[in-house]
Amino acid sequence: MTLSSIQKLIKNNLLDLESQIKFRSQTKVELINKLSEHIISGGGKRLRPIVLFLSARSKESDRKIINAATVVEFIHAATLLHDDVVDMSKFRHSKETANTIWGNKGAVLVGDFLYSRAFEIIVEINNSVVYETLANTTNIIAQGEVLQLMNIDNINMTEDLYMEIIYRKTAKLFEASAKIGSVLAGHEKNHIDKLAKFGLHFGMAYQLRNDYLDYFGDSANTGKNLAEDLSEGKATLPIIHSIRKASNADKEIIKNAFMSNDTSKKDEIISIITKTNSNNYILKIIDNETDTAIKCLSKMGNNEFIEGLKELALFCKSRSK
């Protein structure tokens, strides 16, 4: 099953989501409209809403479920806007970032708008579990952002700390998406808990794949320069594992390039990552997280939505962008 075939399974939901996103992001303030359109239609896959729709197991649109998917996508878009400002990123999905075009102040404020619009919609959903889940999720995401900021240029970051950051920044919203879809569909607690765990492990695998592609991807596919994390002073798993396993001479090469944000050494760094087998190490963890995610769906039946979640996990673990 390809991503497009998974999308076809929930085609009506996705069409209604696009209409709702466009409607909900419109205001009388033109800059908000332009900036929101730029980030929300910037080439994303709508993976978080897809996880939510598949977890809800419904082909037909339900107003609360569409609203919830809109909320999830607005929260995601807001974090991207804020991320790009903090990271001083110039491109995302091969397009100039909003902060590059309109400046940091505009990007931050429109990110704030999307957050506040999301919580207006949450009020309309009027479900206490959804309130609690999304309030906790946005708080955890913010903590992850700060934790990452505190560790910029920290070449000695541990693998445990790295995993904690990617859980907070990325996996938490996938976990919430799966949980909310199941809650609004009226599933029993055991079912909800399994889907939430699926979302968590899927999200971990997804971010690990992103960090792998930062060194071993194709810029034409990813829309990013290779070793962009290196240029931003972010120690991700390929670097963390290499530092642990490399010779003293190679450690010095990595540390010097990392501390000076020197991407001209990226080919040498990638060679060291390969030499220390760090590329295969991260691929193994991606496989493990994907397998764990799929196992969370065991004994939940073999309906097309559960199969869609399994196929989505398999697609994402080997994606090229």
N, C-alpha and C positions, 0 to 999 in steps of 0.2 A: 504493500500500500504506500503510495506517495503522499506528500503533503497535500497536493491538489485533490486526491481522492478522499482524504480525511476531511478537507474543507467542504467537499461536495455533500458529505454526510450531514453537515449542519449548515447547508447553503442558506436557507431562509433566515436562520439566526444571524449569520454573518452579514447578510444584506441589511437586515434590520439594525444591526449594530452600527454599520457604516452610516446609515441615515441618522441614527440617534447621536453618534459622535459629532457629526456635522451640525446637527440642530443644537446640541447642548454646548458646543464650544463657541457658538455665535453670540456676540454682544454688540453694543453700540459703540464700542471702542475699537477702532480699526486695527491698531497695533496688536491687540489681543487676538483678533480674528486671523491676521496674517501669520503671527508667530505660532498660534495653535495649529493652524492648517499645516505649517511647515514641519512641525515636529510630529504631529499625529499621522500625517500622510507621507511620512519620510521613508517608507520602504520596509516598515516592520511587518512581521509575519502574523501578528495578532495571536501569538501563542498562548498568552494568559487567558484571553477570552475563549480560545479553542478548548483549553483544559477545563474551563468553567462550563462551557456548553456540553462537552462530552460527559462531564461528571454529573450534570443535570439529567442526561439521557433523554433529551427531547429534541425532535426535529422541528417541531412547531414553536413559533415564538411565544414566549410568555413575558409580559411587560416587566415583571420584577427581575427575571433572569437577564433580559436585555439591559435593563438599568444597571444590574450588578456588573455585567461585562463592561459596560461603559465606564463605571467607576474604576474598575481594575485597570482599564487602559488609560484613563486619565491619571491615575496614581503613577503608573509606569512612565507616562509621558512627562509628568512633572519631575520625577527623579532623573530622567535623561537630561532635561533642561538644566537642572541644578548640577548634575554630574559634569556636564560639558563646561560649565562655568568654573567649577572647582579644578577640573583637569586641564582647563584652557585648551580644550579640543577644538580642532579646526574643521574636521570632517566626520560625518556619520552616515553610513550607507552611501558612500561616495558623493554625498552632498555637503555643502558648507553647513556648519552648525548654526543654530539660531543666534548664539552669542557672537559668532564671527560676523554675521550680517547686521544684527540689530544692537549688539553690545551686551555686556554682562548684566546691566541693570534691567533691561527689558526682558532678558531671558529668565532671570530670577523672579521677577514680578509676575510674568505669565505662568511660570511654574507654580507660584503661590495661588494664582487664579484657578489653575486646573485642580489643585488640591482642594480649594474651597468649593469649587463646583462639584467635585466628587462627593463631598460631604453633604451638600444640598440634596444630591440624588439619593444618598444613603438614607436621609430622613424620609424620603418618599417610599423607599423599600419597606421601612418600618418593621424591621425584624431584629430583635435584641441580639441574637447570635451574630448576625451580620454586622451590627453596630460594633459589638465587642471585638470581633475578629479583625475588622478593618482598622479600628482604632489602635489595637495592639500591633497590627502589621505595619502601619505607617510609623509608629514609634520605633519598632525594631529596625525598620529600614533606615530611619534617621540615625539611630545608634551605629548601624553598620557604616554609614557614610562618615561619621565622625571617627570611628575606629580606624577606617582606612586612611583618613586624613592624618591621624596621629602617627601612622606608620609609613607615610611617604618617605622615601629614601632610607627605609630601614632594611638594610641588606641581611640583617640577622633575624628576620621574621621567621617564626616557627611554622611548621605545617599546620599545627592545631589552630594557631591564630588566623592563618590564612583561611582555613575551613570555616571558622567562626564568622569571618568577614563575608565570605561568599554566601553563607547561609542567610545572614541578616540582609545583605544587599540584594540578593537575587532569589534564592530559594524560598524565602518567606512569602513572597507575593504569589509564587506558583502554589505553595501550600494553601494559602488563603483562597486562591481562585478555585481549586478543586473542592475545598471544604464548603465554600459559599454556594457553588453550583449544586452540591449534594444537599445542603441544608434547605435551599429554596425549592428543591424537588421533593422535599418531605421524606427523605430517606431515614432509616433508623440509625442510631448512634454508631453502631459497629461499622456500618457501611460508610458513614461520614468520616470516621476516623481512618479507615483504610484508604479512602480517596485522598485525604489530607496528607497521609504519609507518602502516597504515590507522588503528590505534588512536590513535597519536600525533596525527595530523592531525585525526581525528574529535574527539579530546579538546580540541584547540586551538579548533576551531570551536564546540564545545559551550560552553566557558567564555567565548569572545568573545560568543556569543549571550546568555549570562547577563548579561554586562556591558552589552550593548546594551539588554536588557530592563529593567535597573535604571533607565534613564532613559526608555525608550520603551515599556515594558510596561504592562499593566493590573494594578493591585494585587490585584484580585479573582482574577486568574488566577495571578499569580506568588506570591501569599501574602506579599509583601514591600511595604513602603512604597517609593514612588518615591524615587530618589536616596539609597538607604540607604548605598551606598558613600561618598557625600559626607559623610554623618553620621558615618561611621566613619573618615574621613580617608584613604580609599583612592583614589589616582589611577588610574583605569582608562582605557582607550583613548579613550572619548569626551571625557574631560577633557584627556588628554595631547595629543590632536590639536587640540582647540579652543584650548588655550594657545598652541600653535605657530602657529595661523592667525588668531587673533582680533586685533582692534584693541587698542591699548593700554588704552583705556577698558574694553573688555569683559574683557581679561585681569585688570584690577584687580577687576572684579565677581566673576570666577571665583575669584581668589586669596583675596579677603576672605571669600567664602562658604565656601571650602574650609578655610581656616585656622581659621575659627570654627565649623566643622561646622554651618553654618546652612542647614538644609533649607527654611527659609521662602523662600529665594531660588531654589528648584528650578525654578519656571516660567521665571524669567529665565535660569537656567543652560541649561535645555533649549532655550530660544529661541536662545541663543548657539551651542550645539552644532549646531543646525539651520542657523543663519546661516553657520557656517564649513564646512558640509557634512560635519561629523565623523560624523553619523549614517550617511550614505552611504559614508563612508570605511570604517567598521567593517563595514558590510554587505558591502562589496566584499571585505574580507579574509576574512570568514566564507565567502563564496562560493569564494574561492581555496583556503582550507583544506579545504572540503568537496570541491571538485573534485580536489584533490591526494589526498585520502583515497580517493575512488572510483577514481582512476587507479591506485592501489596494488593494486587488485583485478583489473586487466586481465590477461588471459591466465591466469586461474585457473578458467576454465570458467564456465558459465552456470547452475549448480545453484541451487536455491532458497535455500540458505544465503548464498551470495555475493550473490544478489539481495536477500536480507533485510538484509545489511550496507549495501548501496547505498541501499536505501530508508530504512533507519534514519538514515543520514547526511543524506539529503534531508529527512526529517521534522524532524530536530533543527535544521537550519539555518533553518527558518522557524517553529519552535514558538513558542507564545505563553506558555508557562510551563515 
